[in-house]
Amino acid sequence: MPPERAERGGNLRALGLIQVFRLVSGFAINVLLMRGLGVEGFGVYGYVLILVNLASFGATLGMDRLIKVEIAREPALAARRVATGLAASLGLSAVTFAGILAWAWGVDGRTTVILAAAMASVALSLRSLAVIPVAAFHGTRRMGLGVAGEGVGRTVLVGATAVFLALHLGVVAVFAAQVLDAIVTLGILWRSYRRHISQEPLATTRVEVLALLRGALPFGLNSLFVAIYLTVDVVLLGCLKGDVEVGLYRGAVMLLSLFPIVADTISTGIFPRMAQHLGDREAAGRELRFLTRILLAVSVPVAVGGVMTAKPLMVLLGGEEFAASALLFTLMVPLLPLRYLDNAYGMVLQALDRPADQTRGSIIAAVFNVAANLLLIPRYGALAAAWVTVATEVVLIVWLRARIRPLVTGGGALAALVRVGVPVACMAAAIWVLPPVHVTLTIAAGGAVYAAVGLLTGAWHPRDFSRLRKV
C-alpha cells in the first residue's frame, strides 16, 4: 500500500458510520428482546450473554491488538501475522467453546441455558476469527475495509432476531441469529482481506503461534479481568436473586453498554497513530488531550441527560415492567464518562507498549469488584451491583491515569470538564423547564441546546470534525 494512501484519512469516518449502525442496530435488538422476551426471558438472555462474554477473552487473548501494533509499525508483516493469528484463534476458540459448555452443563444445567450457550459459543468462535483480518485493516490504516462485512452481518442479525422473536422461538433462537451474523461477517471480511491486503498463502509455524500467544498474554489477561468486573455482578445476581433481578439490571445497563461504542470507535482510529508516538511524550500528549476533550464533550451531556430522563426512557424501551430499572440506570449513568476515559487511557498503554500496566489495573479492579459484590449483592441486590460498578470504574481510572503519566504530557480531563460545564448546565436547565412532552422530544431539545451553547463557548468546534476526518 503506498504510504500516501495511508495518510488520506477517512478511517474514522468509516469506523463512525459502522459504529453508528452498530449503536442503532444494538438499540433495536435490545428493545426487541426486552419487549419480546419480557423481564424474565431478558434475564436468561443476559445471563447467557454475560457467561459467554466472561469467557470471550480466551478466544483471542486480545492478540488482535498486538497484531495491529506490529503491522502498524511494519506493514510487510501483515500476511504472516494474519496466518499466525488465525491458527492461534482456532485453537483458543475450541478450548473456550468447551469451557463454556462445561459451565452451562455442570453449574446451571437448564436445557435452555445449555443450548443458548452452545449457540453463543459458536458465534464467539467465528467472531474471534473475524477480528484477525480486521486487525490487518487497522494496522495498515485501511479501516474502511471492515465496514461492509460488519454492516451486512448486523443487518442479518437484526432481521433474524425480529423474525425468530415473531415466531416465538425463544432465547436459543436469538443466539442462533448471532451465529448467522458471525458467518456472514467473517465471509465478507475474509474476501476483503484477500482482495485488498494480501493474496499470499497462509503460512506460519508452531514457534510463531506460541510467540504470538506469549506476546498477547498481557492483552488477554487484561481482557479477562475487565470481563470479570463487568460480568460478575450479573452472574451473582442470577445465582442469588433470580432472572427477574437480572432482567431489571440488564435493562438499566443496556444503553450504557451501547454508548461506549463511540469511545471505542475514536480510540481505535487513533490507535495506530498513537503507536507511532512511542518515546515522544509531547506528541502522545497532544493526541490524548484531543481524544479526552472529544470523549468528554460527547459523554458528559449524555450522562446528565440520562439522569434527567431515566424513567420515561426505560418505559419507552422496555415497557412499564422495566420502570423499576430507572433507579438503577440513574445510579450507573456516571459510568459513561468514566468508561470513556478508561478506554482512552487503556488505548494509550496498549499503543505505547505498556499493556502489562493496564492488566495490573484490571486485576485490581476485578478483585475490588468481586469482593464488594460478594459482600453487598446478597443484601442489596441490583442496587449493590450498580454502586459497586461505578466505584470499580473510579478505582480503575485512578490507576490508569497514574500509569500513563510518564508516557504523555498532560491528560486534559479537567480542562475538558470545565469546557463542557456551561453548555451542559444550559441543557439541564432547558430539560428542567420543558413542559411534559414525549421523552424523545425532551432529549432532542436538550441536545440542540447543548450543541448550540457548546459551539458558542468552545466545548466543541467544527475544526474538530476536520481533525477527526484526518484520522
C-alpha positions in Angstrom: 0.0 0.0 0.0 1.5 3.4 -0.9 2.3 5.4 2.2 0.4 8.4 0.9 -2.8 6.4 0.8 -2.5 5.7 4.5 -2.3 9.4 5.2 -5.5 10.4 3.4 -7.6 9.9 6.5 -11.2 8.8 6.3 -10.7 5.9 8.7 -12.7 7.5 11.5 -15.5 8.3 9.1 -15.7 4.7 8.0 -15.5 3.5 11.6 -18.0 6.1 12.7 -20.6 5.0 10.1 -20.4 1.4 11.0 -20.4 2.1 14.7 -23.5 4.3 14.4 -25.1 1.4 12.6 -24.0 -0.9 15.4 -25.4 1.5 18.0 -28.7 1.8 16.2 -29.0 -1.9 15.5 -27.9 -2.8 19.0 -30.5 -0.5 20.4 -33.2 -2.0 18.1 -32.2 -5.6 19.1 -32.3 -4.9 22.8 -35.7 -3.2 22.5 -37.0 -6.2 20.6 -35.6 -8.6 23.2 -36.9 -6.6 26.2 -40.4 -6.5 24.7 -40.3 -9.9 23.1 -38.9 -11.9 26.0 -40.1 -9.9 29.0 -38.2 -9.3 32.2 -37.6 -13.0 33.0 -36.7 -14.0 29.4 -34.4 -11.0 29.1 -32.8 -12.1 32.3 -32.0 -15.5 30.9 -30.6 -13.9 27.7 -28.5 -11.6 29.8 -27.2 -14.4 32.0 -26.0 -16.4 28.9 -24.6 -13.4 27.2 -22.6 -12.4 30.3 -21.4 -16.0 30.7 -20.0 -16.0 27.1 -18.6 -12.5 27.4 -16.8 -13.6 30.6 -15.1 -16.4 28.7 -14.5 -14.4 25.5 -11.0 -13.3 26.5 -9.9 -16.9 25.9 -10.9 -16.9 22.3 -8.4 -14.3 21.2 -6.3 -13.3 24.2 -6.5 -9.8 22.8 -4.0 -10.8 20.1 -5.6 -8.6 17.6 -4.2 -5.6 19.5 -0.7 -7.0 19.3 -1.1 -7.8 15.6 -2.4 -4.3 14.9 0.6 -2.7 16.6 3.1 -4.9 14.8 1.5 -4.3 11.4 1.2 -0.6 12.0 5.0 -0.4 12.5 5.9 -3.0 9.8 3.1 -3.4 7.2 5.1 -6.0 5.4 4.4 -8.4 8.3 0.6 -8.4 7.5 0.3 -11.7 5.8 2.4 -13.7 8.2 0.8 -12.1 11.2 -2.7 -12.9 9.9 -1.9 -16.5 9.3 -0.4 -16.9 12.8 -3.4 -15.1 14.3 -5.9 -17.4 12.6 -4.1 -20.5 13.7 -3.9 -19.3 17.3 -7.6 -18.3 17.3 -8.7 -21.7 16.1 -7.1 -23.4 19.0 -8.2 -20.9 21.6 -11.8 -20.9 20.3 -12.0 -24.7 20.7 -10.9 -24.6 24.3 -13.2 -21.7 25.1 -16.2 -23.4 23.5 -15.6 -26.5 25.6 -15.2 -24.4 28.8 -18.5 -22.5 28.2 -20.5 -25.7 27.6 -18.9 -27.3 30.7 -20.1 -24.4 32.9 -23.6 -24.3 31.4 -24.0 -28.1 31.7 -22.3 -28.6 35.1 -23.2 -25.4 37.0 -26.6 -24.3 35.6 -28.0 -27.4 34.0 -31.1 -25.9 32.4 -31.6 -27.2 28.8 -32.4 -23.7 27.5 -29.2 -22.3 29.0 -27.1 -25.1 27.6 -28.4 -24.8 24.1 -28.2 -21.0 24.2 -24.6 -21.2 25.5 -23.7 -23.6 22.7 -25.1 -21.2 20.0 -23.4 -18.2 21.6 -20.1 -20.1 21.8 -20.2 -20.9 18.1 -20.8 -17.2 17.3 -17.9 -16.2 19.6 -15.6 -18.6 17.8 -16.4 -17.2 14.4 -16.0 -13.6 15.7 -12.6 -14.5 17.1 -11.5 -15.4 13.6 -13.0 -12.3 12.1 -11.0 -9.9 14.3 -7.8 -11.1 12.7 -8.3 -9.7 9.2 -9.8 -6.6 10.9 -6.5 -6.1 12.8 -4.7 -6.1 9.4 -7.1 -3.5 8.1 -6.5 -1.3 11.1 -2.7 -1.9 11.2 -2.5 -0.8 7.5 -4.8 2.1 8.2 -7.5 0.9 5.8 -10.2 0.6 8.4 -13.0 1.1 5.9 -12.4 -2.4 4.6 -14.2 -3.8 7.6 -17.3 -1.8 7.2 -19.2 -3.9 4.6 -18.8 -7.2 6.4 -20.0 -5.8 9.7 -22.8 -3.8 8.1 -24.2 -6.8 6.3 -23.8 -9.1 9.3 -25.6 -6.7 11.6 -28.4 -6.3 9.2 -28.8 -10.1 9.2 -28.7 -10.1 13.0 -31.5 -7.6 13.3 -33.7 -9.3 10.7 -33.1 -12.8 12.1 -33.7 -11.7 15.7 -37.0 -10.0 14.7 -38.2 -13.0 12.7 -37.3 -15.5 15.4 -39.0 -13.4 18.1 -42.1 -13.0 16.0 -42.2 -16.8 15.6 -41.9 -17.1 19.4 -38.8 -19.4 19.1 -37.3 -18.2 22.4 -33.9 -17.4 23.7 -32.0 -20.1 21.9 -33.1 -18.8 18.5 -31.9 -15.3 19.5 -28.3 -16.7 19.8 -28.8 -18.6 16.5 -29.3 -15.2 14.9 -25.9 -14.3 16.3 -24.3 -17.3 14.6 -25.8 -16.2 11.2 -24.4 -12.7 11.8 -20.9 -14.1 12.5 -20.9 -16.4 9.5 -21.8 -13.6 7.1 -19.4 -11.1 8.7 -16.4 -13.5 8.6 -17.0 -14.4 5.0 -17.2 -10.8 3.7 -14.2 -9.7 5.8 -12.0 -12.5 4.6 -12.9 -11.7 1.0 -11.9 -8.1 1.5 -8.7 -9.2 3.1 -7.7 -11.4 0.2 -8.7 -8.8 -2.4 -7.1 -5.7 -0.8 -4.4 -6.7 1.7 -2.7 -9.9 0.7 -3.2 -13.0 -1.5 -0.2 -14.8 -0.1 -0.9 -18.4 1.0 -1.5 -18.8 4.7 1.8 -19.9 6.3 3.0 -19.9 9.8 4.9 -22.1 12.3 4.3 -23.5 15.7 7.0 -21.3 17.0 5.3 -18.2 15.6 2.0 -19.2 17.1 3.5 -19.7 20.5 5.4 -16.5 20.3 2.2 -14.6 19.4 0.3 -16.2 22.3 3.1 -15.2 24.7 3.1 -11.7 23.4 -0.6 -11.4 23.6 -0.9 -12.8 27.1 -0.9 -9.3 28.8 -3.7 -8.2 26.5 -5.6 -11.4 27.2 -5.2 -11.1 31.0 -6.4 -7.6 30.8 -9.5 -8.7 28.8 -10.1 -11.4 31.4 -10.1 -9.2 34.4 -12.1 -6.5 32.6 -14.6 -9.2 31.7 -14.7 -10.3 35.4 -15.5 -6.9 36.8 -18.0 -6.2 34.0 -19.9 -9.5 34.4 -19.6 -10.9 37.9 -22.4 -8.8 39.1 -24.9 -10.3 36.6 -23.6 -13.8 37.4 -24.1 -13.3 41.1 -27.5 -11.7 40.6 -28.6 -14.7 38.6 -27.4 -17.1 41.1 -28.5 -15.3 44.3 -31.5 -13.2 43.2 -33.0 -14.8 40.1 -33.8 -14.0 36.4 -36.2 -11.1 37.2 -33.5 -9.2 39.1 -31.1 -9.8 36.2 -33.6 -8.6 33.7 -34.2 -5.3 35.5 -30.4 -4.8 35.9 -29.7 -5.6 32.3 -32.4 -3.3 31.2 -30.6 -0.5 33.1 -27.2 -1.2 31.7 -28.4 -1.8 28.1 -27.9 1.7 26.9 -24.8 2.2 29.0 -23.3 -0.9 27.3 -24.0 0.5 23.8 -22.7 4.1 24.1 -19.1 3.2 24.8 -19.0 2.2 21.1 -18.4 5.9 20.4 -15.3 5.9 22.6 -14.0 2.7 21.1 -14.5 4.0 17.6 -12.5 7.1 18.2 -9.8 5.3 20.2 -9.5 2.6 17.6 -9.0 5.2 14.9 -6.3 7.0 16.8 -4.6 3.8 18.0 -2.2 3.3 15.0 -1.1 6.9 15.2 -0.6 6.7 18.9 1.6 3.6 18.4 3.9 5.7 16.3 4.5 8.2 19.2 6.4 5.7 21.3 9.0 7.7 23.3 7.6 11.1 22.2 5.7 12.3 25.3 4.6 15.6 23.8 3.2 14.1 20.6 1.4 11.4 22.6 0.1 14.0 25.0 -1.4 16.1 22.1 -3.2 13.0 20.9 -4.5 12.2 24.3 -5.7 15.7 25.1 -7.6 15.9 21.9 -9.1 12.5 22.4 -10.1 13.3 26.0 -11.8 16.5 25.0 -13.8 14.8 22.3 -14.8 11.9 24.5 -16.0 14.1 27.4 -17.8 16.5 25.1 -19.9 13.5 24.0 -20.3 11.5 27.2 -20.9 14.2 29.9 -24.1 15.6 28.3 -25.4 12.2 27.6 -24.9 11.2 31.2 -26.6 14.3 32.6 -29.5 14.0 30.1 -29.8 10.3 31.1 -30.2 11.1 34.7 -33.0 13.6 34.0 -35.0 11.3 31.7 -34.3 7.9 33.2 -37.8 6.7 34.0 -39.6 7.7 30.8 -36.6 6.4 28.8 -36.7 3.0 30.5 -40.5 2.7 29.9 -40.1 3.7 26.3 -37.5 1.0 25.7 -39.0 -2.0 27.6 -42.5 -1.1 28.7 -43.9 -0.4 32.2 -42.4 -3.6 33.7 -39.0 -2.0 33.2 -39.9 1.2 35.1 -38.1 -0.2 38.1 -34.8 -0.1 36.1 -34.9 3.7 36.1 -33.3 4.0 39.6 -30.5 1.6 38.6 -30.0 3.5 35.4 -29.7 6.8 37.3 -27.1 5.3 39.7 -25.0 4.0 36.9 -25.1 6.9 34.4 -21.7 8.3 35.6 -20.2 5.1 34.1 -20.4 6.7 30.7 -17.7 9.4 31.0 -15.7 7.2 33.3 -15.6 4.4 30.8 -14.8 6.8 28.0 -11.7 7.9 29.9 -10.8 4.4 30.8 -11.0 3.5 27.2 -8.7 6.3 26.2 -6.1 5.6 28.9 -6.1 1.9 28.2 -5.5 2.6 24.5 -2.5 4.7 25.4 -0.9 2.0 27.4 -1.5 -0.6 24.7 -0.2 1.6 21.9 2.9 2.6 23.8 4.0 -0.9 24.8 2.7 -0.9 28.4 -0.2 -3.4 28.3 1.0 -5.1 31.5 0.2 -1.8 33.4 -3.3 -2.0 32.0 -3.6 -5.6 33.1 -2.5 -4.8 36.6 -5.1 -2.1 36.8 -7.7 -4.6 35.6 -6.7 -7.1 38.2 -7.0 -4.5 40.9 -10.5 -3.5 39.6 -11.6 -7.1 39.3 -10.5 -8.1 42.8 -12.3 -5.0 44.3 -15.4 -5.6 42.2 -15.7 -9.3 43.1 -15.1 -8.7 46.8 -17.6 -5.8 47.0 -20.3 -7.7 45.0 -19.9 -10.8 47.2 -20.3 -8.7 50.3 -23.2 -6.4 49.1 -25.3 -8.2 46.5 -26.8 -10.8 48.9 -28.2 -8.0 51.0 -28.9 -5.2 48.5 -29.3 -7.0 45.1 -29.2 -5.0 41.9 -28.7 -1.7 43.8 -25.4 -3.0 45.2 -24.3 -4.1 41.7 -24.9 -0.6 40.5 -23.0 1.1 43.3 -20.1 -1.3 43.0 -19.8 -1.0 39.2 -19.4 2.8 39.4 -16.9 2.5 42.3 -14.9 0.0 40.3 -14.6 2.4 37.3 -13.3 5.0 39.7 -10.6 2.7 41.0 -9.6 1.7 37.5 -9.4 5.3 36.2 -7.2 6.4 39.1 -4.8 3.5 38.4 -4.6 4.0 34.6 -4.1 7.8 34.9 -1.1 7.2 37.2 0.4 4.7 34.8 0.1 6.9 31.7 1.6 9.9 33.4 5.3 9.1 32.5 4.2 8.4 28.8 2.4 11.7 27.9 2.5 15.3 28.8 -0.9 16.1 30.4 -4.2 14.3 30.0 -6.7 17.2 29.6 -9.6 15.7 31.5 -10.1 18.7 34.0 -9.8 21.3 31.2 -12.3 19.3 29.1 -14.8 19.1 32.0 -14.6 22.9 32.5 -15.3 23.5 28.8 -18.4 21.3 28.8 -19.7 22.6 32.1 -21.6 25.7 30.9 -23.4 24.0 27.9 -24.3 21.0 30.0 -25.8 23.3 32.7 -27.8 25.1 30.0 -29.0 21.8 28.6 -30.1 20.6 32.0 -31.9 23.8 32.7 -33.8 23.5 29.4 -34.8 20.0 30.1 -36.0 21.0 33.6 -38.3 23.8 32.4 -39.7 22.0 29.4 -43.4 21.1 29.8 -44.3 17.3 29.9 -43.6 16.0 26.4 -42.5 12.7 24.9 -39.1 11.7 26.1 -37.7 11.7 22.6 -38.6 15.4 22.2 -37.1 16.2 25.5 -33.8 14.5 24.5 -33.8 16.3 21.1 -34.4 19.7 22.7 -31.7 19.2 25.3 -29.3 18.0 22.6 -30.0 21.1 20.5 -29.4 23.4 23.4 -26.1 21.7 24.3 -24.9 21.8 20.6 -25.7 25.5 20.2 -24.2 26.6 23.6 -21.3 24.3 23.2 -20.4 25.9 19.9 -20.6 29.4 21.4 -18.5 28.5 24.5 -15.9 26.4 22.7 -16.8 23.0 24.1 -16.6 21.8 20.6 -15.7 23.4 17.3 -16.3 22.5 13.6 -12.5 22.1 13.3 -12.8 19.0 15.5 -14.6 17.2 12.7 -11.9 18.2 10.2 -9.3 16.8 12.5 -11.2 13.6 13.1 -11.6 13.1 9.4 -7.8 13.0 9.0 -7.5 10.0 11.4 
